[in-house]
Amino acid sequence: MKFGTHVSIAGGLDKAPKRANDLGCECFQLFTRSPRGGQPSRLDDEVIENFLSDCNKYDLDNYYVHTPYFINLASLDNKVRNNSIRLIREDLERSSLLKVKSIMTHLGSSKGMDRSEAIKNVADSVVKILDGYTGSSILMLENSAGQGDTIGDTFEEIAEILRLTDNDEVRVCIDTAHLFGAGYDLRDKESLDITLSKIKKSFGLDKVMLIHGNDSKVDLGERKDRHEHIGKGKIGEGGFKAIVEDSRLSHLDIIVENPPDEVAEDIKLLKKFRDN
């Protein structure tokens, strides 16, 4: 198990590996474009070479990409949904050039439609994203906290999307703050065991490829997405210690998504749980 955080691409994508190293990362996450829209920067040979060279220099083999925040694969608006499909496919192609292990995306919202229709839209969108794709980066679907009408707050919904997608290559990114907000307890070993058993029975632990390790500012089942630094939220140190020590999860990386001011301390604490 390796630990890292989301790092800025200000000044260029090739600045990300050094920033990750400076924060004590063993892996890291980045955007390939502004998360709020606009055209992505051009990935020329020099940027790619510098990026890969620094990843090698700092021994960063595993790194991940997060798609833009405004993605909605369920939308009733065909323009919105098709634009989301295009952006994710572009991110997959760009990520493959950078030798990114995998990319994760939020799924979108069921606002204005039946939940089953929204789930079908998401699955159909994923099929279109991957149609003809031959790159090396893998697509992951991220669970939600259930805020508003967001899709993917239950394991059953994620399992249904995977079933409808019918592609063994699609994986899942589990966010701990989202899990907790959606009502899945993680605060100690016993609670974690129950939650992992539910994953196993729905879509399977083998589908999980990455953990977003975020503590939660909100209480269990409050259905809000509010990240907190490790050990300072409602999940607490006990929950993250249980996650790090669980042999079923030991092959997974943990990416922390918190403000950079204290994120180095988050990584240090996770390393302490692992190494002691």
VEXKOLZA-236431 format. One line per 2 residues: their letters; for each residue z, x, y of N, C-alpha, C. Coordinates in steps of 0.02 Angstrom, whole numbers, plus 50000, padded with zeros to 5 digits. Each point is the difference from the previous one (the first is absolute). Example, Ala and Ser with C-alpha at 12.3 -4.5 7.8 and 13.67 -1.06 7.14 Angstrom:
<rokes>
AS	50390:50660:49716:50000:49955:50059:50000:50045:50060; 49964:49982:50053:50003:50042:50059:50037:49961:50055;
</rokes>
This chain:
<rokes>
MK	50000:50042:49940:50000:49958:50060:50000:50044:50062; 49951:49987:50044:49995:50036:50063:50013:49952:50058;
FG	50022:50028:50057:50018:49960:50057:49961:50021:50062; 49982:49951:50041:49964:50015:50062:50004:49941:50047;
TH	49960:50003:50053:50001:49948:50050:49930:49989:50027; 49992:49948:50040:49937:49987:50036:49999:50046:50061;
VS	49944:50036:50009:49994:50047:50055:49943:49981:50046; 50005:50021:50062:49951:49984:50052:49935:50040:49990;
IA	49944:49969:50021:49935:50036:50001:49978:50014:50072; 50047:49996:50047:49984:50015:50070:49970:50070:50005;
GG	49943:50004:50034:49967:50065:50007:49953:50017:49944; 49998:49957:49948:49955:50012:49944:50034:49994:49933;
LD	49963:49976:49951:50027:49992:49932:50026:50066:49972; 49968:50054:50018:50019:50065:49972:50067:50026:50026;
KA	50030:49964:50047:50067:50020:50024:50055:49972:49955; 49983:49953:49957:50051:49964:49961:50037:50044:49950;
PK	49966:50043:49961:50038:50039:49950:50055:50043:50030; 49987:50033:50056:50053:50042:50031:50058:49957:50023;
RA	49985:49943:50029:50054:49955:50022:50043:49979:49940; 49967:49986:49945:50037:49982:49939:50044:50057:49977;
ND	49973:50059:49999:50039:50059:49979:50060:50012:50046; 49990:49992:50065:50054:50011:50049:50057:49951:49991;
LG	49986:49942:49971:50052:49949:49988:50033:50008:49931; 49978:50049:49962:50029:50011:49934:49968:49959:49945;
CE	49939:49975:50012:49966:49957:49952:49974:50039:49939; 50002:49967:49943:49969:50025:49939:49936:49961:49985;
CF	49991:49945:50035:49940:49958:49999:49999:49966:50068; 49946:49964:50016:49999:49966:50065:49950:49944:50001;
QL	50004:49960:50054:49955:49944:50010:49972:50003:50070; 49938:49975:50009:49968:50000:50065:49952:49942:50006;
FT	49978:49987:50061:49943:49956:50012:49938:50044:50006; 49941:49973:49985:49939:50037:50014:49968:49977:50065;
RS	50032:49951:50032:49974:49970:50062:50060:49969:50036; 49989:49976:50061:50053:49963:50034:50017:49938:49959;
PR	50065:49988:49988:50019:49941:49961:49988:49935:50036; 49983:50002:50064:49993:49939:50039:49927:49985:50020;
GG	49953:50038:49973:49930:49984:50011:49960:50056:50032; 49937:49988:50010:49956:50050:50029:49963:50040:49948;
QP	49951:50037:50023:49961:50041:49954:50040:50061:49977; 49995:50019:49937:50036:50059:49976:49968:50064:50025;
SR	50040:50052:50004:49972:50065:50019:49954:50025:49945; 49952:50041:50019:49952:50026:49951:50032:50054:49957;
LD	49988:49994:49935:50026:50051:49954:49946:50052:49988; 49998:50050:50043:49950:50053:49991:50026:50053:49952;
DE	49957:50046:49982:50018:50051:49950:50060:50042:50022; 50004:50015:50064:50054:50042:50025:50068:49966:49993;
VI	50003:49935:50018:50063:49963:49993:50021:49995:49927; 49953:49985:49957:50015:49995:49928:50025:50067:49973;
EN	49964:50053:50018:50019:50067:49976:50070:50019:50025; 50014:49988:50064:50066:50017:50027:50055:49959:49967;
FL	49986:49936:49990:50049:49956:49968:50017:50024:49929; 49948:50012:49961:50011:50021:49930:50032:50069:49996;
SD	49981:50044:50046:50029:50067:50002:50075:49998:50014; 50020:49958:50048:50071:49995:50016:50040:49964:49945;
CN	49969:49951:49967:50034:49969:49943:50015:50052:49947; 49952:50044:49987:50009:50054:49952:50053:50050:50025;
KY	49996:50017:50063:50047:50048:50030:50072:49976:49994; 50011:49936:50010:50068:49972:49999:50018:49968:49934;
DL	49958:50010:49950:50013:49975:49932:50010:49924:50000; 49956:49966:50034:50002:49927:50004:49943:49971:49958;
DN	50013:49988:49937:49948:49976:49954:49991:49924:50004; 50054:49965:50012:49998:49927:50001:50006:49974:50071;
YY	49950:49963:50022:50003:49968:50065:49961:49935:49997; 50019:49954:50044:49979:49931:49995:49978:49974:50068;
VH	49957:49949:49999:49975:49969:50062:50022:49928:50003; 50021:49979:50060:50016:49929:50013:49943:49970:50040;
TP	49975:49942:49979:49947:49966:50037:50029:49969:50064; 49956:49979:50047:50024:49970:50063:50043:49938:49988;
YF	50043:49986:50049:50048:49945:49995:49968:49931:50002; 49942:49995:50033:49971:49934:50013:49957:49974:49942;
IN	50001:50033:49944:49963:49978:49941:50022:49929:49979; 49952:49957:49984:50016:49935:49970:49946:49982:49949;
LA	50014:50015:49938:49953:49988:49946:50000:49927:49978; 50045:49960:50026:50005:49929:49981:49971:49953:50052;
SL	49982:50026:50058:49983:49958:50058:49947:49947:49986; 50010:49942:50031:49949:49947:49998:49939:50019:50042;
DN	50009:50045:50047:49946:50022:50044:49960:50054:49963; 49938:49985:49982:49959:50047:49963:49991:50066:50037;
KV	49995:49997:50066:49992:50060:50040:50060:50046:49992; 50059:49971:50003:50062:50039:49993:50005:50030:49930;
RN	49986:49959:49950:50005:50024:49931:49948:50053:49985; 49938:49990:50023:49947:50049:49987:50013:50065:50037;
NS	50028:49995:50060:50018:50061:50037:50055:50038:49965; 50048:49965:49970:50054:50031:49962:49972:50036:49939;
IR	49954:49967:49966:49968:50030:49941:49964:50065:50020; 49962:49997:50055:49963:50058:50023:50047:50058:50018;
LI	50054:49985:50036:50046:50053:50021:50033:50034:49941; 50022:49961:49951:50033:50030:49942:49951:50043:49960;
RE	49938:49975:49992:49950:50040:49965:49987:50065:50038; 49995:49997:50066:49991:50061:50040:50059:50047:49990;
DL	50061:49974:49999:50058:50042:49990:50000:50032:49931; 49978:49963:49950:49993:50030:49933:49951:50057:50000;
ER	49943:49991:50032:49949:50052:50003:50025:50061:50039; 50032:49988:50056:50027:50055:50041:50055:50036:49963;
SS	50042:49962:49966:50055:50030:49962:49974:50044:49943; 49946:49979:49968:49972:50040:49946:49976:50067:50025;
LL	49972:50002:50061:49978:50064:50030:50060:50047:50011; 50057:49970:50014:50061:50039:50013:50041:50012:49937;
KV	49975:49976:49943:50034:50007:49935:50069:49966:50000; 50003:49943:50035:50061:49959:50001:50011:49970:49931;
KS	50063:50000:49978:50015:49973:49934:49985:49925:49996; 50026:49962:50049:49988:49928:50000:50013:49972:50069;
IM	49974:49940:50013:50012:49966:50063:50032:49932:49985; 50043:49978:50046:50031:49934:49990:49982:49954:50058;
TH	49999:49936:49985:49985:49951:50051:50046:49939:49995; 50016:49972:50058:50031:49934:50002:49947:49949:49981;
LG	50020:49941:49979:49953:49953:49972:49977:49946:50049; 50043:49981:50046:49981:49950:50049:50043:49938:49995;
SS	49976:49946:50030:50040:49939:50009:49964:49939:49973; 50039:49952:49975:49973:49937:49975:50000:49945:50052;
KG	50011:50018:50063:50005:49950:50054:49939:49955:50001; 50013:49935:49999:49946:49951:50005:49967:49982:49935;
MD	50026:50025:49944:49968:49984:49935:50051:49996:49945; 49980:49972:49945:50041:49997:49940:50012:50071:49974;
RS	50061:50011:49973:50017:50067:49977:49953:50025:49946; 49981:49957:49954:49956:50020:49945:49931:50020:50026;
EA	49977:49966:50052:49936:50018:50031:50004:50069:50033; 50056:50013:50033:50010:50065:50033:50001:50056:49948;
IK	50034:49989:49945:50004:50051:49947:49931:50014:49971; 49960:49947:49991:49932:50009:49975:49958:50039:50051;
NV	50008:49985:50064:49964:50037:50052:50016:50074:49998; 50064:50017:49991:50021:50070:49996:49967:50034:49940;
AD	50003:49968:49943:49970:50029:49939:49925:50009:50008; 49966:49950:50028:49927:50006:50011:49985:50057:50048;
SV	50042:50008:50050:49990:50054:50049:50008:50068:49967; 50050:50007:49957:50010:50064:49966:49940:50017:49956;
VK	49973:49949:49966:49940:50011:49959:49942:50026:50043; 49991:49970:50060:49946:50022:50045:50012:50070:50026;
IL	50063:50016:50015:50017:50067:50025:49979:50053:49950; 50011:49987:49937:49990:50051:49947:49930:49997:49969;
DG	49959:49951:50021:49933:49994:49972:49958:50061:50016; 49980:50037:49949:49959:50060:50009:50038:50061:50023;
YT	50065:49996:50008:50040:50057:50023:50006:50053:49946; 49985:50062:50017:50003:50055:49951:50045:50057:50023;
GS	50039:49989:50053:50044:50052:50025:50060:50012:49956; 50040:50049:50019:50057:50021:49959:50066:49967:50020;
SI	50006:49977:50063:50062:49970:50023:50009:49930:49970; 50061:49984:49981:50015:49937:49966:50028:49949:50050;
LM	49983:49937:49990:50024:49946:50044:50065:49971:49973; 50050:49995:50045:50063:49968:49983:50011:49939:50044;
LE	50031:49949:49971:50019:49939:50036:50075:50003:50013; 50020:49988:50062:50071:50006:50018:50034:49932:50002;
NS	50060:49996:49972:50038:49938:50003:50024:49986:50071; 50015:49938:50014:50022:49980:50067:50072:49974:49997;
AG	50030:49992:50060:50068:49973:50005:49999:49924:50002; 49940:49970:50005:49995:49928:50004:50008:49972:50070;
QG	49994:50044:50049:50006:49979:50069:49941:49955:50019; 50013:49943:50031:49946:49955:50016:49967:49974:49937;
DT	49934:50009:49996:49962:49977:49942:49969:50058:49962; 50031:50059:50005:49970:50059:49969:49997:49994:49924;
IG	49944:50025:49973:49988:49999:49928:50034:50058:49966; 50021:49990:49937:50025:50055:49960:50075:50012:50004;
DT	50038:49948:50017:50073:50008:50004:50034:49990:49932; 49963:49973:49952:50028:49992:49932:49959:50041:49951;
FE	50032:50022:49947:49965:50037:49948:49947:49957:49967; 50014:49935:49996:49952:49955:49969:49935:49996:50040;
EI	50005:50001:50066:49939:49999:50041:49960:50065:49990; 50034:50056:50000:49966:50063:49990:49967:50002:49931;
AE	50036:49976:49949:49972:49998:49933:49938:49956:49996; 50001:49944:50036:49942:49954:49999:49940:50033:50035;
IL	50012:50034:50055:49946:50035:50035:49969:50053:49955; 50042:50038:49966:49975:50052:49954:49961:49968:49943;
RL	50024:49944:49975:49965:49966:49945:49931:49976:50022; 49996:49970:50059:49937:49975:50026:49952:50056:50019;
TD	50028:50055:50023:49959:50058:50018:49968:50031:49939; 50038:50001:49945:49975:50024:49935:49971:50070:50005;
ND	50040:50045:50030:49979:50070:50007:50060:50044:49985; 49997:50036:49945:50057:50040:49977:50018:50057:50048;
EV	49954:50016:50046:50012:50056:50046:50045:49981:50059; 50007:49936:50014:50041:49978:50058:50074:50009:49983;
RV	50037:50027:50047:50071:50014:49991:50042:49964:50053; 50066:50011:49997:50046:49965:50044:50045:50052:50035;
CI	50011:49989:50065:50049:50039:50038:50059:49953:50014; 50058:50021:49978:50061:49960:50009:50040:50025:50060;
DT	50012:49956:50048:50041:50016:50058:50069:49971:49990; 50051:50043:50002:50069:49978:49985:50027:49951:50052;
AH	49984:50011:50065:50023:49954:50052:49967:49932:49991; 49936:50000:49981:49965:49937:49988:50029:49964:49940;
LF	50014:50038:49947:50031:49970:49940:50065:49965:50019; 50042:50036:50036:50066:49975:50017:49994:49938:50045;
GA	49955:50003:50049:49990:49943:50043:49975:49938:49963; 49961:50013:49947:49972:49945:49959:50049:49973:49949;
GY	50059:50033:49994:50051:49974:49955:50011:50039:49936; 49969:50058:49994:50011:50043:49940:50053:50052:50016;
DL	50056:49997:49965:50057:50043:50015:49989:50070:49971; 50023:50050:50039:49993:50071:49980:50063:50040:50015;
RD	50055:49967:50015:50057:50034:50029:50040:50044:49952; 49989:49992:49935:50035:50042:49951:49958:50002:49936;
KE	50023:50038:49952:49962:50009:49938:49987:49934:49964; 50051:49957:49998:49994:49937:49964:49947:49955:50034;
SL	50002:49997:50066:49950:49960:50037:49930:50028:49991; 49994:50066:50003:49936:50033:49991:49972:49985:49931;
DI	50042:50002:49949:49978:49985:49931:49969:49931:49996; 50032:49951:50032:49975:49931:49999:49932:49996:50035;
TL	49994:50033:50058:49937:49998:50037:49944:50035:49962; 50015:50058:49970:49949:50035:49961:49979:49961:49939;
SK	50047:49964:49970:49982:49959:49941:49953:49943:50021; 50008:49975:50061:49956:49948:50025:49929:50027:50013;
IK	49997:50062:50025:49934:50032:50009:49967:50009:49932; 50039:50024:49952:49973:50012:49933:49971:49937:49969;
KS	50034:49943:50011:49978:49937:49970:49941:49969:50038; 49989:50020:50062:49947:49969:50040:49935:50040:49996;
FG	49997:50056:50037:49938:50039:49998:50009:50068:49967; 50062:50020:49985:50012:50061:49961:50016:50060:50044;
LD	50050:50038:49980:50019:50060:50037:49945:50052:50002; 49956:49999:49951:49946:50049:49998:49951:49990:50058;
KV	50001:49943:50032:49956:49986:50056:50027:50030:50066; 50064:50015:50002:50030:50026:50061:49981:50074:50008;
ML	49971:50018:50058:49976:50068:50011:50038:50037:50055; 50035:49962:50043:50034:50030:50057:50057:49954:50022;
IH	50053:50031:50027:50056:49963:50029:50003:50015:50075; 50001:49949:50041:50018:50007:50070:50076:49992:50003;
GN	50035:50055:50013:50073:50000:49998:50028:49986:50069; 50013:49937:50014:50027:49980:50065:50062:49958:49990;
DS	50053:50017:50036:50059:49956:50000:49984:49939:50043; 50043:49950:49997:49986:49936:50033:50052:49982:50052;
KV	49976:49981:50059:50045:49976:50053:50024:49929:49986; 49964:49964:49957:50016:49929:49988:50032:49991:49931;
DL	50033:49944:49991:50035:49985:49938:49952:49980:49944; 50025:50000:49940:49962:49982:49941:49969:49930:50008;
GE	49934:49996:49989:49966:49936:50002:49988:49970:50069; 50009:50040:50052:49992:49975:50068:49926:49994:50021;
RK	49955:50026:49959:49928:49993:50009:49976:50028:50067; 50026:50058:50016:49977:50037:50059:49988:50073:49982;
DR	49953:50030:50035:49982:50070:49988:50030:50043:50056; 50059:50027:49987:50035:50041:50050:50026:50063:49967;
HE	49966:50056:50011:50020:50062:49967:50061:50032:50034; 50039:50036:49960:50057:50038:50025:50001:50067:49964;
HI	50034:50049:50030:50006:50066:49968:50041:49995:49936; 49985:50045:49953:50031:49999:49934:50076:50002:50006;
GK	50033:49952:49967:50073:49998:49999:50032:49966:50059; 49960:49982:50051:50028:49969:50060:49986:49925:50003;
GK	49967:49974:49948:49983:49930:49999:50037:49961:49947; 49974:49941:49983:50033:49955:49953:49992:50020:49927;
IG	49949:50042:49985:49993:50025:49931:50051:50054:49988; 50006:50047:50046:50053:50051:49998:49984:50059:49955;
EG	50042:50051:50005:49990:50061:49961:50001:49986:49925; 50043:49954:49979:50006:49986:49928:49934:49977:49970;
GF	49963:49959:50037:49937:49976:49975:49948:50054:49994; 49996:50044:50049:49950:50053:49998:50019:50054:49950;
KA	50064:50011:49991:50023:50047:49948:49979:49974:49932; 50008:49935:49989:49980:49969:49936:49925:50007:49989;
IV	49961:49990:50052:49927:50006:49994:49979:50071:49983; 50029:50049:50035:49982:50070:49989:50021:50023:49930;
ED	50056:49975:49975:50026:50022:49936:49970:49963:49940; 49960:49947:50013:49973:49960:49945:49941:50035:49967;
SR	50005:50015:49936:49948:50037:49965:49933:49963:49997; 50002:49933:50006:49938:49961:49999:49959:50009:50063;
LS	50031:50027:50052:49966:50008:50064:49991:50074:50018; 50021:50045:49957:50003:50071:50018:49931:50031:50013;
HL	49947:49969:49975:49932:50027:50010:49969:49977:50066; 50035:49955:50036:49973:49972:50062:50024:50038:50062;
DI	49957:50005:50050:50020:50028:50064:50032:49945:50042; 50042:50021:50047:50029:49953:50049:49980:50021:50070;
IV	49969:49953:50036:49981:50011:50069:50046:49958:50045; 50033:50033:50048:50043:49965:50047:49958:49981:50061;
EN	50008:49938:50024:49963:49977:50059:50049:49981:50054; 50027:50049:50033:50049:49990:50053:49981:50042:50061;
PP	50028:49984:50059:49985:50040:50059:50015:50075:49988; 49959:50044:50030:50006:50072:49985:50064:50034:50024;
DE	50039:49967:50043:50058:50033:50028:50052:50019:49948; 50007:49960:49947:50051:50015:49949:49970:50003:49930;
VA	49935:49999:49995:49970:49994:49933:50011:50062:49958; 50009:50058:50031:50014:50061:49962:50067:49993:49962;
ED	50047:49964:50031:50064:49988:49967:49992:49953:49941; 49955:49952:50005:49985:49956:49943:49977:50041:49941;
IK	49954:50046:50012:49972:50041:49947:50054:50045:49970; 50042:50029:50042:50054:50042:49976:50047:49962:49954;
LL	50016:49938:50019:50046:49959:49961:49969:49983:49932; 49937:49983:49998:49966:49986:49936:49999:50061:49955;
KK	49987:50058:50030:50001:50062:49961:50069:50014:49972; 50052:49984:50038:50068:50009:49977:50014:49956:49938;
FR	49977:49938:50002:50009:49955:49942:49965:50029:49939; 49941:50028:50010:49960:50026:49944:50028:50066:49973;
DN	50021:50044:50043:50015:50069:49981:50072:50011:49979; 50044:49953:50016:50071:50009:49982:50016:49974:49930;
</rokes>
